[in-house]
Amino acid sequence: MKELMNVSTIGFDVAVIGAGPAGISCAASLADIGLEVVILDEQANPGGQIYKNIEKVSDACLKILGEDYKAGKPLVQRFRNSKLTYFSGACVWQVNTDGHIFYSKEGNSHEIAARYIVVATGAMERPVPFPGWTLPGVMGAGGANNLIKNGGVKPSGRVVLAGSGPLLLLEAVHLIEMDVEIGAILETTPAVPNLSSLVNLPKALKRIDLLKKGIVMLHKIRKAGIKHYKGIRNLTAKGNDRVESVHAMKADIPLDIDTDLLLVHFGVIPNTAIFRQLECRHQWNDVQRYWFPQCDKWGRTSLDNVFAAGDGCFVHGAVSAALKGELTALAIAADMKMIHEHERDKQCAEIEMRLKLELAPRQFIDAMYSPSQALYKMPTETTICRCECITMAEILEAIDEGCVDPNEIKALLRPGMGPCQGKMCGSVISEIISMHTRKDIREAGSLNIRPPLKNIPLSEIAEIELLTK
Amino acid sequence: MFSLYDVTDKTVTIILDGIPQEVPAGISVAAAVLGKGHVHTRVSPVSGEPRAPYCMMGVCYECMMEIDGHRDQQSCQILVKEGMTVNRQILITEGPQ
């Protein structure tokens, strides 16, 4: 594999954005077929968030992270052996519908062009603001999990985990195995599973192995003697310059727990920034409450040359992401007449069978951990936009004054104008508008995403060598 | 909040807030600074409140630090290198650039 360092502008058959399981599988498949592929990734090494550091991880860490993490090794190995162009540490900051992509690497920006674009930017933890969430010592549980994968750094002191979803419990198990003290697990998930999840249980039983994993996790947590509360409300982080304690309500009983670190997780949602910037058509997932780009089974979006692969198009998990990446590769290969449509469909049938089995328990899990819109009923003092320090009170005041579009609120108060470009507050503001105007979320609108997607200096933009058409 | 372990393995030295610090090789700058026991890595230029890395996956920008002379770098996405200069952005007067 060649790793180009100083080439400013190149044309490719396919540009893949993101080197997680979907991106690397798609890119490797396309390269195997003989297409000129470039893959751009923000991180230093391939694997995405889920298989972060998989190539260099220590045996001790591997033991903690388990078989699901280890599954990334052959994927990354195959990718490393592929004949393609890989730019690591490359932040894409603009994608044009004509296939031109701008990215920043080591302080310099470049432009490339490709006939097809595969956006495999994955998912992110759902941002859910609560009082005190900006205090140092409050962190995403997925973020803390990345630290474990990195190796060398681990939580010290007492940790409290709060939120909802299987990854919260998985993080608890990892911490138990690292001998980290857990003060409590505070789940917002109700103690009794909702009916809609139970309807999906028979289908989920097809993958009893996956359900067993969940039961083993709960058993480990119980065996470790950790206090585990369900159906908690009013989550609050307290402290002066750092988190010192966590407060929550369990029914009418207040819980107050001293802590050094509060890890929160409220499920994962697709990172739609590039799809939004491209103005791809989006759909709403009512069960998991997130927007995702509308696409066909191949991942083709409302734009003919733009594909979505992996969790970025719908959260299905890492194994499915790799399979979805392969489906996208087949579609592009057939489009470019590199394989016959019969061959495409034959291979597709095999992949779809594996995908079906992988997705069998998904509806059950998604419904069981379905977030309630009530999550967004934050107290007025809560910071909603972390970058610009805009509170719930300010946003409610704007809504009361008639600002009922997220973009009007952005123009008035600046949420979404800071370095993160609304990635942390955009979905939250739409939920707040929907709740307070009693409008369906689909009518509440979304923040427009404009380039540059990443925080880069103007001087860098001015110095790009542009492609001549 | 966090601590380092396995530092006996391969390490690099970074200059953190002017002081040479030995940290494990192959980890992100944000991980190294947290592992060295620092609680906050910047102050919000808007409110002056202390902030620390939140998402650790390149989304939130709370981990911004000055790396090798460049301000506002996403330290969770950049790996430590031998001799790298890292400064936390903790002076309120600095403000945004």
Boltz contact constraints between the chains, C-beta under 6 A:
constraints:
  - contact:
      token1: [A, 42]
      token2: [B, 58]
      max_distance: 6.0
  - contact:
      token1: [A, 42]
      token2: [B, 77]
      max_distance: 6.0
  - contact:
      token1: [A, 44]
      token2: [B, 79]
      max_distance: 6.0
  - contact:
      token1: [A, 49]
      token2: [B, 57]
      max_distance: 6.0
  - contact:
      token1: [A, 56]
      token2: [B, 26]
      max_distance: 6.0
  - contact:
      token1: [A, 124]
      token2: [B, 59]
      max_distance: 6.0
  - contact:
      token1: [A, 136]
      token2: [B, 39]
      max_distance: 6.0
  - contact:
      token1: [A, 136]
      token2: [B, 40]
      max_distance: 6.0
  - contact:
      token1: [A, 136]
      token2: [B, 50]
      max_distance: 6.0
  - contact:
      token1: [A, 136]
      token2: [B, 52]
      max_distance: 6.0
  - contact:
      token1: [A, 137]
      token2: [B, 1]
      max_distance: 6.0
  - contact:
      token1: [A, 139]
      token2: [B, 54]
      max_distance: 6.0
  - contact:
      token1: [A, 140]
      token2: [B, 55]
      max_distance: 6.0
  - contact:
      token1: [A, 143]
      token2: [B, 55]
      max_distance: 6.0
  - contact:
      token1: [A, 143]
      token2: [B, 56]
      max_distance: 6.0
  - contact:
      token1: [A, 146]
      token2: [B, 56]
      max_distance: 6.0
  - contact:
      token1: [A, 147]
      token2: [B, 31]
      max_distance: 6.0
  - contact:
      token1: [A, 150]
      token2: [B, 27]
      max_distance: 6.0
  - contact:
      token1: [A, 150]
      token2: [B, 31]
      max_distance: 6.0
  - contact:
      token1: [A, 152]
      token2: [B, 4]
      max_distance: 6.0
  - contact:
      token1: [A, 152]
      token2: [B, 6]
      max_distance: 6.0
  - contact:
      token1: [A, 152]
      token2: [B, 24]
      max_distance: 6.0
  - contact:
      token1: [A, 152]
      token2: [B, 27]
      max_distance: 6.0
  - contact:
      token1: [A, 153]
      token2: [B, 2]
      max_distance: 6.0
  - contact:
      token1: [A, 153]
      token2: [B, 31]
      max_distance: 6.0
  - contact:
      token1: [A, 153]
      token2: [B, 35]
      max_distance: 6.0
  - contact:
      token1: [A, 154]
      token2: [B, 5]
      max_distance: 6.0
  - contact:
      token1: [A, 155]
      token2: [B, 2]
      max_distance: 6.0
  - contact:
      token1: [A, 156]
      token2: [B, 2]
      max_distance: 6.0
  - contact:
      token1: [A, 156]
      token2: [B, 3]
      max_distance: 6.0
  - contact:
      token1: [A, 241]
      token2: [B, 50]
      max_distance: 6.0
  - contact:
      token1: [A, 242]
      token2: [B, 39]
      max_distance: 6.0
  - contact:
      token1: [A, 260]
      token2: [B, 1]
      max_distance: 6.0
  - contact:
      token1: [A, 261]
      token2: [B, 1]
      max_distance: 6.0
  - contact:
      token1: [A, 388]
      token2: [B, 46]
      max_distance: 6.0
  - contact:
      token1: [A, 389]
      token2: [B, 46]
      max_distance: 6.0
  - contact:
      token1: [A, 389]
      token2: [B, 47]
      max_distance: 6.0
  - contact:
      token1: [A, 419]
      token2: [B, 61]
      max_distance: 6.0
  - contact:
      token1: [A, 420]
      token2: [B, 60]
      max_distance: 6.0
  - contact:
      token1: [A, 420]
      token2: [B, 61]
      max_distance: 6.0
  - contact:
      token1: [A, 423]
      token2: [B, 59]
      max_distance: 6.0
  - contact:
      token1: [A, 424]
      token2: [B, 60]
      max_distance: 6.0
